[in-house]
Amino acid sequence: MIKRAFTMKLKPGGLAEYKRLHDSIWPEMVAEIERQGIAQISIFENDPVLFLYSEISDPEAWDRLWKSEIHDKWSEFMAPLMEFKSDGIVDSSEVREVFNLYTKAGS
């Protein structure tokens, strides 16, 4: 598995609704995530910043998801909660891993 991580930025006051919507994520969105090879997603918050961690099967998995019809609909649904850059893209950036440690405690 390949690890990918991103930060995104919420609009002020958007965290509770963002969490509520993700707690009831559409089954067809979950199916598309799986179909594109995304095995795991975790999102952490330090309001207004979100940190998304994922494990994917190949480097193009996220690009395929972002170009899917169901993701377009989900993005429209989430748009009122998210900050956008001047080019109309969600205010996000990929972050790179600089440290990773596995120990026997996880066994």
Buried (B, 14 or more C-beta within 10 A) or exposed (E): EEEBBBBBBBBEEBBEBBEEBEEEEEEEBEEBBEEBBBEEBEBEEEEBEBBBBBBBEEEEBBEBBEEBEBBEEBEEEBEEBBBEEEEEEBBBEEEEEEEEEEEEEEE
